[in-house]
């Protein structure tokens, strides 16, 4: 787990897992939980309006974000609650729908980076 910071405050959380983790429901659930916990832990110290996170399993990425201004903000994508009696997938493989080796995946990743850079620049100019 890595944190990209502006000054002392985090602006991006990056979680790296092996490509094989994508095939295991429990590995995806653990990765999802870890990202959500870090977003909650770090939101108050984020110097920009949105704290973002990326969960990478090999070259496949899942993007998360949490608004830092509204205390009632929800982490997106919204969590899928665990069913009390039925086995359900709370972190579907489809959430890792961005492959950085594809042109569209590169565009999506660059868009996230550009949004963070712009927010940091706006923060510095404020």
VONU-810858 format. One record per residue: residue number from 1; residue in one letter; x, y, z of N, C-alpha, C in turn. Coordinates in pm, 1 decimal, decimal comma. Layout:
residues N
NUM | A | X | Y | Z | X | Y | Z | X | Y | Z
...
***
This chain:
residues 126
1 | X | 85,8 | -116,6 | 0,0 | 0,0 | 0,0 | 0,0 | 90,2 | 122,6 | 0,0
2 | X | 64,7 | 214,7 | -94,4 | 142,3 | 336,5 | -106,7 | 49,9 | 456,0 | -95,3
3 | X | 103,6 | 565,3 | -44,1 | 29,3 | 690,1 | -37,4 | 109,1 | 797,9 | -109,6
4 | X | 43,1 | 867,2 | -199,9 | 101,6 | 982,4 | -267,2 | 51,6 | 1103,0 | -190,1
5 | X | 143,4 | 1191,4 | -149,2 | 106,1 | 1301,8 | -61,3 | 137,4 | 1437,7 | -124,4
6 | X | 63,1 | 1536,7 | -78,1 | 89,5 | 1677,4 | -106,7 | 120,7 | 1739,3 | 28,0
7 | X | 244,6 | 1779,5 | 48,9 | 287,0 | 1821,7 | 181,7 | 282,8 | 1700,5 | 273,3
8 | X | 198,8 | 1706,3 | 373,9 | 183,3 | 1594,3 | 466,7 | 54,4 | 1515,9 | 442,3
9 | X | -31,0 | 1563,7 | 350,1 | -161,4 | 1501,7 | 331,5 | -170,3 | 1411,9 | 209,6
10 | X | -236,4 | 1298,0 | 223,7 | -249,5 | 1204,0 | 112,2 | -347,4 | 1255,4 | 5,7
11 | X | -314,1 | 1231,1 | -120,2 | -404,4 | 1264,9 | -230,6 | -438,7 | 1141,6 | -314,3
12 | X | -361,1 | 1034,3 | -297,7 | -385,9 | 909,7 | -371,0 | -333,3 | 792,4 | -289,8
13 | X | -414,2 | 687,8 | -284,3 | -374,5 | 561,7 | -222,4 | -361,5 | 460,8 | -336,1
14 | X | -252,2 | 388,0 | -336,3 | -228,5 | 287,2 | -439,5 | -200,5 | 153,8 | -371,5
15 | X | -279,6 | 54,7 | -406,8 | -266,4 | -80,0 | -352,3 | -227,5 | -172,8 | -466,9
16 | X | -121,6 | -250,2 | -448,5 | -72,6 | -340,5 | -552,1 | -85,5 | -485,0 | -507,0
17 | X | -145,7 | -565,8 | -592,6 | -160,3 | -709,4 | -566,6 | -114,8 | -786,5 | -690,8
18 | X | -84,6 | -912,5 | -670,4 | -46,0 | -999,4 | -782,6 | -164,5 | -1017,3 | -878,5
19 | X | -137,3 | -1040,5 | -1005,7 | -246,8 | -1062,5 | -1101,5 | -339,8 | -1176,6 | -1061,7
20 | X | -285,7 | -1280,2 | -999,6 | -367,2 | -1396,8 | -962,2 | -472,5 | -1363,1 | -856,4
21 | X | -454,4 | -1253,7 | -782,9 | -551,5 | -1214,9 | -680,0 | -687,8 | -1184,0 | -740,6
22 | X | -688,7 | -1142,3 | -865,1 | -814,1 | -1105,7 | -931,5 | -909,7 | -1224,0 | -943,0
23 | X | -856,4 | -1344,4 | -949,1 | -940,3 | -1462,8 | -966,7 | -1003,3 | -1512,1 | -837,1
24 | X | -954,3 | -1464,6 | -723,8 | -1001,6 | -1513,6 | -594,4 | -1095,9 | -1414,8 | -528,4
25 | X | -1216,0 | -1460,5 | -499,7 | -1315,6 | -1374,9 | -435,6 | -1260,5 | -1317,9 | -305,3
26 | X | -1199,5 | -1401,1 | -224,4 | -1149,6 | -1354,5 | -94,3 | -1038,0 | -1251,4 | -109,7
27 | X | -953,6 | -1266,9 | -210,5 | -846,0 | -1169,2 | -234,4 | -903,0 | -1034,8 | -276,9
28 | X | -1004,0 | -1038,1 | -363,3 | -1068,3 | -911,8 | -405,4 | -1137,8 | -845,8 | -287,9
29 | X | -1205,9 | -926,4 | -206,1 | -1275,4 | -871,4 | -89,5 | -1175,9 | -808,6 | 7,8
30 | X | -1063,2 | -873,6 | 30,3 | -961,1 | -819,7 | 121,1 | -902,7 | -689,8 | 64,9
31 | X | -877,9 | -686,3 | -65,1 | -824,4 | -565,5 | -127,1 | -924,9 | -451,3 | -117,1
32 | X | -1050,0 | -480,2 | -144,2 | -1155,5 | -379,6 | -136,0 | -1165,4 | -325,0 | 6,8
33 | X | -1164,8 | -414,2 | 103,6 | -1174,4 | -372,8 | 244,1 | -1055,2 | -286,5 | 284,1
34 | X | -936,6 | -326,0 | 240,4 | -815,9 | -250,5 | 275,1 | -822,2 | -108,7 | 217,9
35 | X | -865,2 | -95,5 | 93,3 | -878,0 | 37,2 | 31,6 | -980,0 | 120,7 | 108,1
36 | X | -1094,5 | 63,6 | 138,0 | -1200,3 | 138,1 | 208,7 | -1153,2 | 184,5 | 347,4
37 | X | -1081,4 | 98,9 | 417,8 | -1030,9 | 136,9 | 550,0 | -930,5 | 250,9 | 540,3
38 | X | -841,0 | 245,9 | 442,2 | -741,6 | 352,6 | 425,7 | -808,4 | 483,4 | 385,5
39 | X | -908,1 | 476,6 | 297,7 | -980,7 | 598,8 | 260,2 | -1043,3 | 662,8 | 383,8
40 | X | -1106,7 | 582,9 | 466,9 | -1168,1 | 635,4 | 589,4 | -1063,3 | 691,3 | 684,7
41 | X | -951,7 | 621,4 | 699,4 | -846,8 | 665,6 | 791,0 | -781,4 | 796,7 | 747,1
42 | X | -768,9 | 817,1 | 615,7 | -690,1 | 929,1 | 564,9 | -772,7 | 1048,1 | 515,4
43 | X | -902,7 | 1032,9 | 504,9 | -986,0 | 1138,9 | 446,8 | -969,5 | 1272,4 | 517,5
44 | X | -961,3 | 1271,6 | 649,9 | -951,8 | 1397,4 | 723,9 | -820,3 | 1471,0 | 701,8
45 | X | -717,4 | 1399,0 | 659,8 | -588,6 | 1464,9 | 638,1 | -560,7 | 1494,3 | 490,9
46 | X | -655,7 | 1463,6 | 403,1 | -639,4 | 1490,3 | 260,4 | -654,3 | 1640,7 | 234,6
47 | X | -558,4 | 1704,2 | 168,0 | -563,5 | 1848,9 | 146,4 | -651,0 | 1892,8 | 28,2
48 | X | -706,8 | 1798,4 | -45,9 | -792,3 | 1833,6 | -159,8 | -932,7 | 1777,3 | -137,0
49 | X | -1025,4 | 1816,2 | -222,6 | -1167,4 | 1784,4 | -201,7 | -1202,1 | 1636,4 | -218,0
50 | X | -1118,5 | 1562,7 | -290,6 | -1146,7 | 1421,0 | -315,6 | -1021,3 | 1338,6 | -294,2
51 | X | -1030,9 | 1239,0 | -207,5 | -922,7 | 1143,4 | -189,3 | -951,9 | 1025,2 | -281,4
52 | X | -855,5 | 991,8 | -362,9 | -872,7 | 883,9 | -460,8 | -785,3 | 765,3 | -423,7
53 | X | -827,3 | 649,4 | -471,8 | -750,8 | 527,0 | -448,0 | -759,1 | 438,3 | -570,9
54 | X | -653,5 | 364,1 | -591,4 | -647,9 | 267,8 | -701,1 | -605,6 | 133,6 | -643,4
55 | X | -683,7 | 32,3 | -672,5 | -647,8 | -104,6 | -640,0 | -601,1 | -169,8 | -769,7
56 | X | -474,7 | -212,0 | -772,1 | -417,7 | -274,0 | -892,3 | -392,2 | -421,4 | -865,9
57 | X | -446,0 | -502,6 | -953,5 | -418,2 | -646,3 | -951,4 | -354,7 | -677,9 | -1086,5
58 | X | -223,6 | -686,2 | -1084,8 | -152,5 | -695,1 | -1210,9 | -172,0 | -564,4 | -1285,9
59 | X | -217,2 | -573,9 | -1409,1 | -239,4 | -453,3 | -1490,2 | -383,0 | -404,3 | -1483,7
60 | X | -467,6 | -473,2 | -1408,1 | -609,1 | -436,0 | -1397,3 | -630,3 | -345,9 | -1276,4
61 | X | -703,9 | -237,9 | -1297,4 | -724,0 | -136,8 | -1194,7 | -871,2 | -120,0 | -1159,8
62 | X | -894,2 | -89,4 | -1032,7 | -1025,2 | -48,3 | -984,3 | -1006,1 | 86,6 | -916,8
63 | X | -1093,0 | 183,0 | -948,2 | -1080,5 | 318,8 | -897,8 | -1182,4 | 344,8 | -787,7
64 | X | -1137,7 | 410,9 | -682,4 | -1221,6 | 448,5 | -569,2 | -1205,3 | 598,4 | -545,8
65 | X | -1306,4 | 658,9 | -484,9 | -1289,8 | 797,1 | -440,2 | -1386,0 | 827,9 | -325,8
66 | X | -1344,7 | 927,0 | -247,1 | -1422,1 | 970,5 | -131,5 | -1410,1 | 1121,3 | -119,9
67 | X | -1523,5 | 1189,4 | -118,3 | -1522,6 | 1333,6 | -96,5 | -1476,1 | 1362,4 | 45,1
68 | X | -1394,0 | 1465,3 | 60,6 | -1336,2 | 1495,1 | 191,6 | -1402,9 | 1614,7 | 259,8
69 | X | -1494,3 | 1681,3 | 193,5 | -1560,2 | 1799,1 | 250,5 | -1683,6 | 1759,8 | 330,8
70 | X | -1765,0 | 1672,5 | 274,5 | -1889,5 | 1629,1 | 337,0 | -1863,2 | 1507,3 | 426,0
71 | X | -1891,3 | 1520,6 | 554,0 | -1869,3 | 1409,5 | 647,3 | -1959,6 | 1289,9 | 617,3
72 | X | -2067,2 | 1312,2 | 540,8 | -2159,9 | 1205,1 | 505,1 | -2129,4 | 1143,6 | 368,3
73 | X | -2018,0 | 1182,9 | 307,9 | -1982,3 | 1132,0 | 175,4 | -1963,2 | 980,6 | 180,2
74 | X | -1993,5 | 916,2 | 68,8 | -1979,7 | 771,4 | 59,0 | -1862,6 | 736,5 | -32,0
75 | X | -1798,4 | 628,0 | -0,2 | -1691,3 | 578,1 | -86,2 | -1755,7 | 518,9 | -210,6
76 | X | -1701,9 | 557,1 | -324,2 | -1748,9 | 497,9 | -449,9 | -1636,4 | 418,1 | -510,8
77 | X | -1666,5 | 299,4 | -564,4 | -1799,3 | 242,4 | -577,5 | -1857,5 | 207,8 | -440,1
78 | X | -1989,6 | 213,5 | -434,4 | -2057,2 | 180,8 | -309,3 | -2028,9 | 36,5 | -270,2
79 | X | -2011,4 | 13,5 | -142,0 | -1984,0 | -121,1 | -92,5 | -2105,1 | -211,2 | -114,4
80 | X | -2077,3 | -336,3 | -140,3 | -2181,9 | -437,8 | -149,2 | -2182,9 | -510,0 | -15,4
81 | X | -2292,6 | -499,3 | 58,2 | -2295,9 | -562,3 | 190,9 | -2288,5 | -715,0 | 181,6
82 | X | -2221,9 | -771,2 | 279,0 | -2214,5 | -917,4 | 288,2 | -2350,2 | -968,7 | 335,8
83 | X | -2402,6 | -1069,4 | 268,9 | -2529,4 | -1129,6 | 308,3 | -2504,9 | -1219,2 | 429,9
84 | X | -2594,8 | -1217,1 | 527,8 | -2569,8 | -1293,6 | 651,2 | -2571,7 | -1445,4 | 634,1
85 | X | -2640,7 | -1496,8 | 533,1 | -2651,0 | -1643,3 | 521,3 | -2613,0 | -1697,0 | 383,3
86 | X | -2606,0 | -1611,7 | 285,7 | -2574,2 | -1655,6 | 149,9 | -2437,2 | -1600,5 | 110,3
87 | X | -2356,4 | -1683,9 | 45,9 | -2226,3 | -1638,6 | -1,8 | -2249,2 | -1543,3 | -118,5
88 | X | -2196,2 | -1421,8 | -105,3 | -2208,3 | -1326,2 | -215,7 | -2074,0 | -1257,1 | -238,5
89 | X | -2054,4 | -1212,7 | -359,1 | -1929,7 | -1147,9 | -399,0 | -1940,8 | -999,2 | -369,5
90 | X | -1871,2 | -951,6 | -267,2 | -1879,6 | -811,2 | -227,9 | -1777,7 | -723,4 | -300,3
91 | X | -1694,4 | -783,3 | -382,6 | -1596,5 | -709,1 | -463,1 | -1584,5 | -778,9 | -598,7
92 | X | -1684,2 | -756,0 | -685,6 | -1686,7 | -828,6 | -813,3 | -1565,5 | -798,2 | -901,8
93 | X | -1523,9 | -899,1 | -973,1 | -1410,7 | -885,7 | -1065,0 | -1432,6 | -770,2 | -1163,5
94 | X | -1556,8 | -743,8 | -1197,5 | -1589,0 | -637,0 | -1292,5 | -1544,8 | -499,4 | -1242,7
95 | X | -1522,7 | -483,8 | -1111,7 | -1474,0 | -355,0 | -1060,3 | -1332,7 | -325,6 | -1109,7
96 | X | -1254,3 | -427,9 | -1140,6 | -1119,3 | -410,7 | -1194,5 | -1129,1 | -414,2 | -1347,4
97 | X | -1199,2 | -316,6 | -1400,3 | -1233,4 | -315,9 | -1543,0 | -1141,0 | -230,3 | -1628,1
98 | X | -1035,9 | -179,0 | -1570,2 | -942,8 | -93,4 | -1642,8 | -809,5 | -165,8 | -1655,8
99 | X | -766,2 | -188,8 | -1776,8 | -636,1 | -251,4 | -1800,5 | -541,3 | -144,6 | -1852,7
100 | X | -434,7 | -116,8 | -1778,5 | -343,2 | -9,1 | -1817,1 | -267,0 | -39,1 | -1945,3
101 | X | -272,0 | -163,2 | -1991,8 | -205,7 | -196,4 | -2117,3 | -293,4 | -165,6 | -2238,5
102 | X | -421,1 | -136,6 | -2215,4 | -511,2 | -95,5 | -2323,0 | -509,1 | 56,3 | -2336,2
103 | X | -534,5 | 104,9 | -2456,1 | -536,8 | 249,9 | -2477,8 | -642,1 | 317,0 | -2389,5
104 | X | -760,8 | 257,5 | -2378,9 | -865,8 | 315,8 | -2294,7 | -827,3 | 313,6 | -2147,2
105 | X | -758,7 | 209,4 | -2105,5 | -713,3 | 200,7 | -1967,1 | -612,1 | 309,1 | -1934,4
106 | X | -521,9 | 332,8 | -2027,3 | -423,7 | 439,8 | -2007,8 | -493,4 | 574,6 | -1997,2
107 | X | -593,6 | 596,0 | -2081,4 | -668,9 | 721,9 | -2078,7 | -738,7 | 739,8 | -1943,9
108 | X | -799,7 | 633,9 | -1894,4 | -869,9 | 642,5 | -1764,5 | -772,4 | 671,6 | -1650,7
109 | X | -657,5 | 604,9 | -1650,8 | -558,4 | 628,8 | -1546,9 | -506,0 | 771,7 | -1554,7
110 | X | -475,6 | 818,2 | -1674,8 | -426,4 | 956,0 | -1690,8 | -530,8 | 1058,1 | -1645,7
111 | X | -658,6 | 1028,8 | -1668,3 | -765,1 | 1120,6 | -1625,8 | -767,0 | 1134,4 | -1473,6
112 | X | -747,6 | 1024,2 | -1402,8 | -743,1 | 1028,6 | -1256,7 | -621,5 | 1109,3 | -1211,3
113 | X | -506,5 | 1081,8 | -1270,2 | -384,1 | 1154,3 | -1234,3 | -399,7 | 1302,9 | -1264,4
114 | X | -455,9 | 1335,6 | -1379,6 | -475,4 | 1476,5 | -1416,4 | -570,5 | 1547,2 | -1319,5
115 | X | -676,0 | 1478,3 | -1277,1 | -770,3 | 1537,3 | -1180,8 | -700,9 | 1565,5 | -1047,6
116 | X | -616,2 | 1474,5 | -1004,7 | -542,1 | 1494,4 | -879,5 | -444,1 | 1609,9 | -895,2
117 | X | -372,1 | 1614,3 | -1006,0 | -276,0 | 1722,1 | -1028,1 | -344,8 | 1857,5 | -1030,7
118 | X | -460,8 | 1864,8 | -1096,6 | -535,6 | 1990,0 | -1102,8 | -583,1 | 2032,3 | -963,3
119 | X | -633,8 | 1937,1 | -887,0 | -679,5 | 1968,6 | -751,1 | -564,7 | 2015,6 | -663,7
120 | X | -448,7 | 1953,3 | -678,2 | -331,4 | 1995,0 | -600,7 | -286,8 | 2134,8 | -641,4
121 | X | -289,8 | 2161,8 | -770,0 | -251,2 | 2295,0 | -819,5 | -349,6 | 2400,1 | -768,3
122 | X | -477,8 | 2370,6 | -774,7 | -579,0 | 2463,7 | -724,6 | -563,1 | 2487,4 | -575,0
123 | X | -526,9 | 2382,5 | -501,8 | -503,4 | 2394,0 | -358,7 | -383,8 | 2485,1 | -329,6
124 | X | -279,8 | 2471,4 | -411,1 | -159,9 | 2553,1 | -393,3 | -185,5 | 2699,3 | -425,5
125 | X | -279,3 | 2724,4 | -518,3 | -310,8 | 2861,8 | -559,2 | -412,2 | 2928,9 | -468,8
126 | X | -476,0 | 2851,3 | -381,5 | -582,2 | 2908,2 | -295,4 | -525,7 | 2990,2 | -181,2
***
